[in-house]
Amino acid sequence: MPDSSVLVQGLTILVDYPETKVTIPGSGNTTTVRQSIINVQSGALSQPNDLDYALRDVLAGTSHPLTPGNLFTINFFDCTNVTVPPTAADFACTVEVATDPFGLPDQGVTCTVSAP
């Protein structure tokens, strides 16, 4: 979730997930990976890449900067033989790169994971 005091036009986020509890079908940027990313923020382009232990997603605001709040939803599949479902605490979100509308680096941009 971008900091509301900073204009963020581009963002690379790494969502580390518990691969022993959930999975994303496919790897890399296959169709099944792209189909697992839904509810992408209006006006944003998303380029996901599943690393099979984390999802890296490059987001770009097309006509305006990204809006603070939910950026996208990941539809995970449960792994077999999982007795305790994961919680939001089992996931980690890291902003790898954040840029302003001029392509310059933004500082202090963070992200979090929420689960239903």
N, CA, C and O atoms as CSV, one atom per row, in Angstrom:
chain,resi,resn,atom,element,x,y,z
A,1,MET,N,N,0.853,-1.163,0.000
A,1,MET,CA,C,0.000,0.000,0.000
A,1,MET,C,C,0.903,1.232,0.000
A,1,MET,O,O,1.670,1.421,0.944
A,2,PRO,N,N,0.834,2.070,-1.027
A,2,PRO,CA,C,1.691,3.249,-1.083
A,2,PRO,C,C,1.390,4.245,0.035
A,2,PRO,O,O,0.245,4.389,0.463
A,3,ASP,N,N,2.432,4.927,0.498
A,3,ASP,CA,C,2.323,5.997,1.492
A,3,ASP,C,C,1.515,7.136,0.873
A,3,ASP,O,O,1.813,7.567,-0.241
A,4,SER,N,N,0.501,7.628,1.577
A,4,SER,CA,C,-0.386,8.643,1.004
A,4,SER,C,C,0.289,9.995,0.821
A,4,SER,O,O,-0.254,10.858,0.132
A,5,SER,N,N,1.462,10.204,1.422
A,5,SER,CA,C,2.155,11.489,1.263
A,5,SER,C,C,3.102,11.482,0.063
A,5,SER,O,O,3.737,12.496,-0.224
A,6,VAL,N,N,3.205,10.365,-0.633
A,6,VAL,CA,C,4.126,10.206,-1.753
A,6,VAL,C,C,3.328,9.785,-2.990
A,6,VAL,O,O,2.469,8.908,-2.903
A,7,LEU,N,N,3.606,10.401,-4.131
A,7,LEU,CA,C,2.973,9.963,-5.377
A,7,LEU,C,C,3.766,8.793,-5.935
A,7,LEU,O,O,4.956,8.923,-6.220
A,8,VAL,N,N,3.112,7.656,-6.090
A,8,VAL,CA,C,3.759,6.443,-6.584
A,8,VAL,C,C,3.125,6.076,-7.920
A,8,VAL,O,O,1.932,5.779,-7.992
A,9,GLN,N,N,3.932,6.099,-8.970
A,9,GLN,CA,C,3.458,5.742,-10.308
A,9,GLN,C,C,3.819,4.304,-10.657
A,9,GLN,O,O,3.075,3.623,-11.363
A,10,GLY,N,N,4.977,3.842,-10.155
A,10,GLY,CA,C,5.440,2.488,-10.422
A,10,GLY,C,C,5.849,1.806,-9.137
A,10,GLY,O,O,6.347,2.449,-8.213
A,11,LEU,N,N,5.636,0.500,-9.079
A,11,LEU,CA,C,5.881,-0.228,-7.841
A,11,LEU,C,C,6.235,-1.666,-8.165
A,11,LEU,O,O,5.560,-2.315,-8.964
A,12,THR,N,N,7.292,-2.163,-7.546
A,12,THR,CA,C,7.612,-3.590,-7.611
A,12,THR,C,C,7.490,-4.133,-6.201
A,12,THR,O,O,8.193,-3.698,-5.288
A,13,ILE,N,N,6.585,-5.091,-6.035
A,13,ILE,CA,C,6.292,-5.666,-4.717
A,13,ILE,C,C,6.628,-7.146,-4.743
A,13,ILE,O,O,6.369,-7.839,-5.727
A,14,LEU,N,N,7.212,-7.624,-3.642
A,14,LEU,CA,C,7.472,-9.052,-3.467
A,14,LEU,C,C,6.611,-9.529,-2.307
A,14,LEU,O,O,6.773,-9.067,-1.178
A,15,VAL,N,N,5.680,-10.468,-2.587
A,15,VAL,CA,C,4.837,-11.061,-1.553
A,15,VAL,C,C,5.343,-12.478,-1.312
A,15,VAL,O,O,5.143,-13.374,-2.131
A,16,ASP,N,N,6.003,-12.660,-0.168
A,16,ASP,CA,C,6.519,-13.977,0.220
A,16,ASP,C,C,5.358,-14.747,0.843
A,16,ASP,O,O,4.694,-14.252,1.754
A,17,TYR,N,N,5.117,-15.955,0.349
A,17,TYR,CA,C,3.999,-16.739,0.860
A,17,TYR,C,C,4.482,-18.099,1.365
A,17,TYR,O,O,5.524,-18.594,0.936
A,18,PRO,N,N,3.703,-18.708,2.295
A,18,PRO,CA,C,4.103,-20.009,2.859
A,18,PRO,C,C,3.822,-21.130,1.854
A,18,PRO,O,O,2.723,-21.683,1.823
A,19,GLU,N,N,4.808,-21.454,1.048
A,19,GLU,CA,C,4.618,-22.397,-0.058
A,19,GLU,C,C,4.273,-23.812,0.385
A,19,GLU,O,O,3.870,-24.631,-0.440
A,20,THR,N,N,4.425,-24.116,1.673
A,20,THR,CA,C,3.990,-25.433,2.155
A,20,THR,C,C,2.494,-25.443,2.491
A,20,THR,O,O,1.912,-26.501,2.728
A,21,LYS,N,N,1.873,-24.241,2.508
A,21,LYS,CA,C,0.456,-24.148,2.840
A,21,LYS,C,C,-0.414,-23.701,1.666
A,21,LYS,O,O,-1.571,-24.107,1.554
A,22,VAL,N,N,0.150,-22.856,0.785
A,22,VAL,CA,C,-0.601,-22.364,-0.369
A,22,VAL,C,C,0.293,-22.353,-1.596
A,22,VAL,O,O,1.519,-22.400,-1.499
A,23,THR,N,N,-0.352,-22.291,-2.751
A,23,THR,CA,C,0.399,-22.247,-3.996
A,23,THR,C,C,-0.364,-21.405,-5.010
A,23,THR,O,O,-1.569,-21.186,-4.881
A,24,ILE,N,N,0.355,-20.945,-6.007
A,24,ILE,CA,C,-0.232,-20.299,-7.166
A,24,ILE,C,C,-0.014,-21.262,-8.325
A,24,ILE,O,O,1.118,-21.691,-8.548
A,25,PRO,N,N,-1.057,-21.618,-9.068
A,25,PRO,CA,C,-0.867,-22.558,-10.174
A,25,PRO,C,C,0.099,-21.993,-11.214
A,25,PRO,O,O,-0.025,-20.838,-11.622
A,26,GLY,N,N,1.043,-22.800,-11.633
A,26,GLY,CA,C,2.009,-22.367,-12.634
A,26,GLY,C,C,3.190,-21.653,-12.008
A,26,GLY,O,O,3.309,-21.559,-10.787
A,27,SER,N,N,4.054,-21.155,-12.867
A,27,SER,CA,C,5.253,-20.437,-12.431
A,27,SER,C,C,5.502,-19.283,-13.375
A,27,SER,O,O,4.928,-19.223,-14.463
A,28,GLY,N,N,6.350,-18.375,-12.963
A,28,GLY,CA,C,6.718,-17.254,-13.822
A,28,GLY,C,C,5.519,-16.392,-14.141
A,28,GLY,O,O,4.766,-15.998,-13.250
A,29,ASN,N,N,5.346,-16.099,-15.429
A,29,ASN,CA,C,4.274,-15.220,-15.876
A,29,ASN,C,C,3.275,-15.987,-16.755
A,29,ASN,O,O,2.711,-15.432,-17.697
A,30,THR,N,N,3.067,-17.271,-16.433
A,30,THR,CA,C,2.137,-18.070,-17.230
A,30,THR,C,C,0.708,-17.543,-17.077
A,30,THR,O,O,0.419,-16.761,-16.171
A,31,THR,N,N,-0.157,-17.971,-17.951
A,31,THR,CA,C,-1.560,-17.545,-17.919
A,31,THR,C,C,-2.194,-17.859,-16.571
A,31,THR,O,O,-2.941,-17.036,-16.041
A,32,THR,N,N,-1.915,-19.029,-16.002
A,32,THR,CA,C,-2.527,-19.393,-14.722
A,32,THR,C,C,-2.071,-18.460,-13.600
A,32,THR,O,O,-2.849,-18.159,-12.695
A,33,VAL,N,N,-0.827,-18.002,-13.648
A,33,VAL,CA,C,-0.345,-17.038,-12.648
A,33,VAL,C,C,-1.083,-15.716,-12.834
A,33,VAL,O,O,-1.585,-15.149,-11.864
A,34,ARG,N,N,-1.153,-15.224,-14.054
A,34,ARG,CA,C,-1.837,-13.950,-14.316
A,34,ARG,C,C,-3.308,-14.023,-13.919
A,34,ARG,O,O,-3.867,-13.040,-13.433
A,35,GLN,N,N,-3.943,-15.186,-14.123
A,35,GLN,CA,C,-5.348,-15.342,-13.760
A,35,GLN,C,C,-5.550,-15.404,-12.245
A,35,GLN,O,O,-6.668,-15.204,-11.771
A,36,SER,N,N,-4.509,-15.674,-11.490
A,36,SER,CA,C,-4.593,-15.728,-10.028
A,36,SER,C,C,-4.559,-14.339,-9.398
A,36,SER,O,O,-4.878,-14.187,-8.219
A,37,ILE,N,N,-4.177,-13.332,-10.168
A,37,ILE,CA,C,-4.109,-11.958,-9.666
A,37,ILE,C,C,-5.369,-11.245,-10.134
A,37,ILE,O,O,-5.560,-11.020,-11.329
A,38,ILE,N,N,-6.228,-10.891,-9.179
A,38,ILE,CA,C,-7.500,-10.250,-9.515
A,38,ILE,C,C,-7.621,-8.933,-8.761
A,38,ILE,O,O,-6.786,-8.599,-7.920
A,39,ASN,N,N,-8.658,-8.209,-9.076
A,39,ASN,CA,C,-8.951,-6.938,-8.401
A,39,ASN,C,C,-7.776,-5.969,-8.457
A,39,ASN,O,O,-7.521,-5.242,-7.497
A,40,VAL,N,N,-7.063,-5.957,-9.577
A,40,VAL,CA,C,-5.958,-4.992,-9.723
A,40,VAL,C,C,-6.558,-3.596,-9.689
A,40,VAL,O,O,-7.589,-3.325,-10.304
A,41,GLN,N,N,-5.892,-2.728,-8.965
A,41,GLN,CA,C,-6.394,-1.368,-8.798
A,41,GLN,C,C,-6.748,-0.735,-10.139
A,41,GLN,O,O,-6.012,-0.879,-11.115
A,42,SER,N,N,-7.860,-0.044,-10.181
A,42,SER,CA,C,-8.326,0.610,-11.403
A,42,SER,C,C,-7.264,1.566,-11.934
A,42,SER,O,O,-6.694,2.357,-11.183
A,43,GLY,N,N,-7.006,1.484,-13.238
A,43,GLY,CA,C,-6.021,2.360,-13.861
A,43,GLY,C,C,-4.590,1.880,-13.726
A,43,GLY,O,O,-3.663,2.598,-14.100
A,44,ALA,N,N,-4.387,0.673,-13.196
A,44,ALA,CA,C,-3.033,0.142,-13.018
A,44,ALA,C,C,-2.831,-1.082,-13.907
A,44,ALA,O,O,-3.755,-1.860,-14.143
A,45,LEU,N,N,-1.612,-1.230,-14.387
A,45,LEU,CA,C,-1.208,-2.442,-15.106
A,45,LEU,C,C,-0.424,-3.310,-14.140
A,45,LEU,O,O,0.329,-2.797,-13.312
A,46,SER,N,N,-0.595,-4.622,-14.239
A,46,SER,CA,C,0.063,-5.571,-13.347
A,46,SER,C,C,0.832,-6.583,-14.183
A,46,SER,O,O,0.310,-7.107,-15.166
A,47,GLN,N,N,2.068,-6.856,-13.794
A,47,GLN,CA,C,2.894,-7.861,-14.463
A,47,GLN,C,C,3.428,-8.814,-13.387
A,47,GLN,O,O,4.524,-8.603,-12.867
A,48,PRO,N,N,2.652,-9.876,-13.044
A,48,PRO,CA,C,3.077,-10.787,-11.984
A,48,PRO,C,C,4.105,-11.804,-12.460
A,48,PRO,O,O,4.157,-12.158,-13.638
A,49,ASN,N,N,4.921,-12.265,-11.515
A,49,ASN,CA,C,5.913,-13.305,-11.765
A,49,ASN,C,C,5.965,-14.188,-10.524
A,49,ASN,O,O,6.450,-13.760,-9.477
A,50,ASP,N,N,5.463,-15.427,-10.637
A,50,ASP,CA,C,5.469,-16.350,-9.502
A,50,ASP,C,C,6.802,-17.074,-9.445
A,50,ASP,O,O,7.208,-17.741,-10.396
A,51,LEU,N,N,7.478,-16.929,-8.305
A,51,LEU,CA,C,8.773,-17.564,-8.094
A,51,LEU,C,C,8.632,-18.907,-7.379
A,51,LEU,O,O,9.634,-19.548,-7.061
A,52,ASP,N,N,7.395,-19.335,-7.125
A,52,ASP,CA,C,7.042,-20.576,-6.438
A,52,ASP,C,C,7.321,-20.555,-4.934
A,52,ASP,O,O,7.131,-21.570,-4.264
A,53,TYR,N,N,7.757,-19.443,-4.405
A,53,TYR,CA,C,7.864,-19.219,-2.960
A,53,TYR,C,C,7.419,-17.790,-2.634
A,53,TYR,O,O,7.147,-17.458,-1.480
A,54,ALA,N,N,7.351,-16.963,-3.664
A,54,ALA,CA,C,6.943,-15.566,-3.533
A,54,ALA,C,C,6.415,-15.095,-4.881
A,54,ALA,O,O,6.745,-15.650,-5.929
A,55,LEU,N,N,5.585,-14.057,-4.825
A,55,LEU,CA,C,5.070,-13.445,-6.045
A,55,LEU,C,C,5.677,-12.052,-6.156
A,55,LEU,O,O,5.563,-11.237,-5.241
A,56,ARG,N,N,6.315,-11.796,-7.275
A,56,ARG,CA,C,6.815,-10.451,-7.572
A,56,ARG,C,C,5.838,-9.841,-8.575
A,56,ARG,O,O,5.566,-10.424,-9.624
A,57,ASP,N,N,5.312,-8.658,-8.240
A,57,ASP,CA,C,4.373,-8.001,-9.140
A,57,ASP,C,C,4.868,-6.589,-9.405
A,57,ASP,O,O,5.153,-5.828,-8.480
A,58,VAL,N,N,4.965,-6.257,-10.678
A,58,VAL,CA,C,5.340,-4.909,-11.103
A,58,VAL,C,C,4.044,-4.210,-11.491
A,58,VAL,O,O,3.320,-4.665,-12.376
A,59,LEU,N,N,3.764,-3.104,-10.821
A,59,LEU,CA,C,2.536,-2.348,-11.060
A,59,LEU,C,C,2.892,-0.971,-11.573
A,59,LEU,O,O,3.899,-0.386,-11.173
A,60,ALA,N,N,2.057,-0.458,-12.462
A,60,ALA,CA,C,2.256,0.898,-12.980
A,60,ALA,C,C,0.903,1.570,-13.138
A,60,ALA,O,O,-0.033,1.002,-13.700
A,61,GLY,N,N,0.824,2.784,-12.633
A,61,GLY,CA,C,-0.366,3.585,-12.867
A,61,GLY,C,C,-0.319,4.099,-14.296
A,61,GLY,O,O,0.700,4.643,-14.721
A,62,THR,N,N,-1.395,3.938,-15.039
A,62,THR,CA,C,-1.366,4.323,-16.453
A,62,THR,C,C,-1.636,5.809,-16.641
A,62,THR,O,O,-0.817,6.510,-17.235
A,63,SER,N,N,-2.749,6.296,-16.157
A,63,SER,CA,C,-3.088,7.706,-16.371
A,63,SER,C,C,-2.921,8.542,-15.105
A,63,SER,O,O,-2.956,9.771,-15.159
A,64,HIS,N,N,-2.741,7.879,-13.975
A,64,HIS,CA,C,-2.584,8.601,-12.712
A,64,HIS,C,C,-1.778,7.733,-11.747
A,64,HIS,O,O,-1.663,6.525,-11.956
A,65,PRO,N,N,-1.215,8.335,-10.688
A,65,PRO,CA,C,-0.468,7.532,-9.713
A,65,PRO,C,C,-1.358,6.485,-9.038
A,65,PRO,O,O,-2.585,6.586,-9.050
A,66,LEU,N,N,-0.716,5.493,-8.460
A,66,LEU,CA,C,-1.429,4.465,-7.712
A,66,LEU,C,C,-2.073,5.104,-6.486
A,66,LEU,O,O,-1.547,6.066,-5.927
A,67,THR,N,N,-3.200,4.566,-6.080
A,67,THR,CA,C,-3.928,5.083,-4.932
A,67,THR,C,C,-3.584,4.261,-3.697
A,67,THR,O,O,-3.551,3.033,-3.774
A,68,PRO,N,N,-3.324,4.909,-2.553
A,68,PRO,CA,C,-3.088,4.125,-1.327
A,68,PRO,C,C,-4.276,3.205,-1.061
A,68,PRO,O,O,-5.428,3.599,-1.244
A,69,GLY,N,N,-3.995,2.001,-0.637
A,69,GLY,CA,C,-5.047,1.016,-0.374
A,69,GLY,C,C,-4.731,-0.294,-1.055
A,69,GLY,O,O,-3.574,-0.584,-1.358
A,70,ASN,N,N,-5.759,-1.086,-1.295
A,70,ASN,CA,C,-5.564,-2.400,-1.921
A,70,ASN,C,C,-5.077,-2.238,-3.352
A,70,ASN,O,O,-5.648,-1.483,-4.139
A,71,LEU,N,N,-4.006,-2.965,-3.676
A,71,LEU,CA,C,-3.446,-2.921,-5.026
A,71,LEU,C,C,-3.945,-4.072,-5.884
A,71,LEU,O,O,-4.212,-3.894,-7.072
A,72,PHE,N,N,-4.074,-5.261,-5.283
A,72,PHE,CA,C,-4.553,-6.442,-5.995
A,72,PHE,C,C,-4.867,-7.529,-4.987
A,72,PHE,O,O,-4.531,-7.424,-3.808
A,73,THR,N,N,-5.526,-8.586,-5.477
A,73,THR,CA,C,-5.827,-9.765,-4.675
A,73,THR,C,C,-5.154,-10.963,-5.335
A,73,THR,O,O,-5.172,-11.104,-6.557
A,74,ILE,N,N,-4.563,-11.821,-4.513
A,74,ILE,CA,C,-3.963,-13.066,-5.013
A,74,ILE,C,C,-4.884,-14.211,-4.622
A,74,ILE,O,O,-5.177,-14.396,-3.440
A,75,ASN,N,N,-5.342,-14.980,-5.603
A,75,ASN,CA,C,-6.133,-16.191,-5.336
A,75,ASN,C,C,-5.165,-17.363,-5.216
A,75,ASN,O,O,-4.649,-17.858,-6.218
A,76,PHE,N,N,-4.926,-17.801,-3.988
A,76,PHE,CA,C,-4.050,-18.939,-3.744
A,76,PHE,C,C,-4.856,-20.227,-3.732
A,76,PHE,O,O,-6.057,-20.215,-3.460
A,77,PHE,N,N,-4.194,-21.336,-4.028
A,77,PHE,CA,C,-4.764,-22.665,-3.860
A,77,PHE,C,C,-4.159,-23.247,-2.601
A,77,PHE,O,O,-2.979,-23.035,-2.321
A,78,ASP,N,N,-4.965,-23.989,-1.830
A,78,ASP,CA,C,-4.444,-24.659,-0.642
A,78,ASP,C,C,-3.628,-25.868,-1.061
A,78,ASP,O,O,-4.004,-26.589,-1.985
A,79,CYS,N,N,-2.517,-26.088,-0.384
A,79,CYS,CA,C,-1.740,-27.300,-0.621
A,79,CYS,C,C,-2.446,-28.475,0.044
A,79,CYS,O,O,-3.223,-28.284,0.980
A,80,THR,N,N,-2.186,-29.662,-0.423
A,80,THR,CA,C,-2.810,-30.841,0.165
A,80,THR,C,C,-2.225,-31.109,1.542
A,80,THR,O,O,-1.079,-30.753,1.820
A,81,ASN,N,N,-3.007,-31.730,2.393
A,81,ASN,CA,C,-2.593,-32.131,3.749
A,81,ASN,C,C,-2.265,-30.963,4.661
A,81,ASN,O,O,-1.498,-31.126,5.610
A,82,VAL,N,N,-2.824,-29.795,4.400
A,82,VAL,CA,C,-2.616,-28.653,5.298
A,82,VAL,C,C,-3.733,-28.672,6.323
A,82,VAL,O,O,-4.909,-28.563,5.975
A,83,THR,N,N,-3.362,-28.812,7.593
A,83,THR,CA,C,-4.375,-28.879,8.642
A,83,THR,C,C,-4.661,-27.511,9.258
A,83,THR,O,O,-5.764,-27.269,9.749
A,84,VAL,N,N,-3.678,-26.621,9.233
A,84,VAL,CA,C,-3.865,-25.283,9.785
A,84,VAL,C,C,-3.725,-24.278,8.646
A,84,VAL,O,O,-2.639,-24.128,8.085
A,85,PRO,N,N,-4.801,-23.594,8.303
A,85,PRO,CA,C,-4.713,-22.632,7.203
A,85,PRO,C,C,-3.803,-21.461,7.560
A,85,PRO,O,O,-3.673,-21.112,8.734
A,86,PRO,N,N,-3.180,-20.861,6.568
A,86,PRO,CA,C,-2.291,-19.735,6.843
A,86,PRO,C,C,-3.087,-18.495,7.266
A,86,PRO,O,O,-4.270,-18.355,6.954
A,87,THR,N,N,-2.409,-17.615,7.975
A,87,THR,CA,C,-2.973,-16.319,8.346
A,87,THR,C,C,-2.134,-15.234,7.677
A,87,THR,O,O,-1.100,-15.529,7.077
A,88,ALA,N,N,-2.565,-14.008,7.778
A,88,ALA,CA,C,-1.807,-12.895,7.187
A,88,ALA,C,C,-0.380,-12.850,7.728
A,88,ALA,O,O,0.530,-12.410,7.026
A,89,ALA,N,N,-0.174,-13.295,8.958
A,89,ALA,CA,C,1.166,-13.288,9.560
A,89,ALA,C,C,2.124,-14.242,8.848
A,89,ALA,O,O,3.339,-14.109,8.990
A,90,ASP,N,N,1.594,-15.208,8.081
A,90,ASP,CA,C,2.437,-16.155,7.341
A,90,ASP,C,C,2.967,-15.572,6.031
A,90,ASP,O,O,3.767,-16.210,5.346
A,91,PHE,N,N,2.525,-14.373,5.685
A,91,PHE,CA,C,2.915,-13.720,4.443
A,91,PHE,C,C,3.740,-12.476,4.772
A,91,PHE,O,O,3.565,-11.864,5.825
A,92,ALA,N,N,4.630,-12.116,3.869
A,92,ALA,CA,C,5.415,-10.891,4.043
A,92,ALA,C,C,5.372,-10.105,2.742
A,92,ALA,O,O,5.398,-10.687,1.658
A,93,CYS,N,N,5.307,-8.789,2.850
A,93,CYS,CA,C,5.276,-7.932,1.671
A,93,CYS,C,C,6.441,-6.960,1.745
A,93,CYS,O,O,6.653,-6.308,2.768
A,94,THR,N,N,7.191,-6.867,0.664
A,94,THR,CA,C,8.340,-5.969,0.585
A,94,THR,C,C,8.224,-5.123,-0.672
A,94,THR,O,O,7.979,-5.643,-1.760
A,95,VAL,N,N,8.400,-3.820,-0.517
A,95,VAL,CA,C,8.470,-2.940,-1.684
A,95,VAL,C,C,9.913,-2.958,-2.163
A,95,VAL,O,O,10.806,-2.466,-1.474
A,96,GLU,N,N,10.141,-3.519,-3.334
A,96,GLU,CA,C,11.496,-3.581,-3.881
A,96,GLU,C,C,11.874,-2.281,-4.587
A,96,GLU,O,O,13.006,-1.812,-4.475
A,97,VAL,N,N,10.919,-1.704,-5.315
A,97,VAL,CA,C,11.159,-0.456,-6.042
A,97,VAL,C,C,9.862,0.343,-6.029
A,97,VAL,O,O,8.781,-0.210,-6.233
A,98,ALA,N,N,9.973,1.632,-5.791
A,98,ALA,CA,C,8.833,2.543,-5.922
A,98,ALA,C,C,9.333,3.792,-6.638
A,98,ALA,O,O,10.377,4.344,-6.287
A,99,THR,N,N,8.583,4.231,-7.641
A,99,THR,CA,C,8.990,5.412,-8.396
A,99,THR,C,C,7.839,6.397,-8.507
A,99,THR,O,O,6.666,6.024,-8.474
A,100,ASP,N,N,8.207,7.668,-8.640
A,100,ASP,CA,C,7.213,8.724,-8.777
A,100,ASP,C,C,6.828,8.889,-10.245
A,100,ASP,O,O,7.353,8.168,-11.094
A,101,PRO,N,N,5.922,9.823,-10.569
A,101,PRO,CA,C,5.492,9.980,-11.962
A,101,PRO,C,C,6.617,10.340,-12.940
A,101,PRO,O,O,6.436,10.226,-14.152
A,102,PHE,N,N,7.774,10.773,-12.428
A,102,PHE,CA,C,8.911,11.108,-13.293
A,102,PHE,C,C,9.919,9.960,-13.387
A,102,PHE,O,O,10.967,10.100,-14.019
A,103,GLY,N,N,9.597,8.818,-12.751
A,103,GLY,CA,C,10.496,7.670,-12.772
A,103,GLY,C,C,11.612,7.745,-11.751
A,103,GLY,O,O,12.539,6.936,-11.779
A,104,LEU,N,N,11.530,8.712,-10.850
A,104,LEU,CA,C,12.547,8.865,-9.808
A,104,LEU,C,C,12.177,8.023,-8.597
A,104,LEU,O,O,10.992,7.807,-8.340
A,105,PRO,N,N,13.163,7.544,-7.849
A,105,PRO,CA,C,12.884,6.677,-6.700
A,105,PRO,C,C,12.069,7.384,-5.622
A,105,PRO,O,O,12.322,8.545,-5.297
A,106,ASP,N,N,11.097,6.677,-5.078
A,106,ASP,CA,C,10.339,7.126,-3.912
A,106,ASP,C,C,10.912,6.431,-2.691
A,106,ASP,O,O,11.314,5.270,-2.760
A,107,GLN,N,N,10.948,7.138,-1.581
A,107,GLN,CA,C,11.431,6.568,-0.318
A,107,GLN,C,C,10.260,6.385,0.635
A,107,GLN,O,O,9.257,7.093,0.540
A,108,GLY,N,N,10.388,5.432,1.554
A,108,GLY,CA,C,9.403,5.261,2.610
A,108,GLY,C,C,8.110,4.592,2.195
A,108,GLY,O,O,7.125,4.665,2.929
A,109,VAL,N,N,8.080,3.946,1.049
A,109,VAL,CA,C,6.861,3.270,0.599
A,109,VAL,C,C,6.870,1.848,1.164
A,109,VAL,O,O,7.856,1.125,1.022
A,110,THR,N,N,5.778,1.457,1.799
A,110,THR,CA,C,5.676,0.131,2.411
A,110,THR,C,C,4.421,-0.572,1.930
A,110,THR,O,O,3.550,0.038,1.310
A,111,CYS,N,N,4.340,-1.860,2.221
A,111,CYS,CA,C,3.149,-2.622,1.885
A,111,CYS,C,C,2.872,-3.626,2.997
A,111,CYS,O,O,3.763,-3.985,3.766
A,112,THR,N,N,1.637,-4.065,3.065
A,112,THR,CA,C,1.226,-5.070,4.020
A,112,THR,C,C,0.325,-6.082,3.315
A,112,THR,O,O,-0.179,-5.826,2.221
A,113,VAL,N,N,0.132,-7.218,3.949
A,113,VAL,CA,C,-0.739,-8.269,3.438
A,113,VAL,C,C,-1.929,-8.393,4.374
A,113,VAL,O,O,-1.769,-8.396,5.594
A,114,SER,N,N,-3.106,-8.493,3.809
A,114,SER,CA,C,-4.283,-8.773,4.631
A,114,SER,C,C,-4.938,-10.040,4.081
A,114,SER,O,O,-4.843,-10.339,2.891
A,115,ALA,N,N,-5.590,-10.762,4.954
A,115,ALA,CA,C,-6.262,-12.001,4.562
A,115,ALA,C,C,-7.693,-11.951,5.077
A,115,ALA,O,O,-7.958,-11.383,6.136
A,116,PRO,N,N,-8.614,-12.547,4.326
A,116,PRO,CA,C,-10.022,-12.526,4.758
A,116,PRO,C,C,-10.234,-13.316,6.037
A,116,PRO,O,O,-11.358,-13.397,6.533
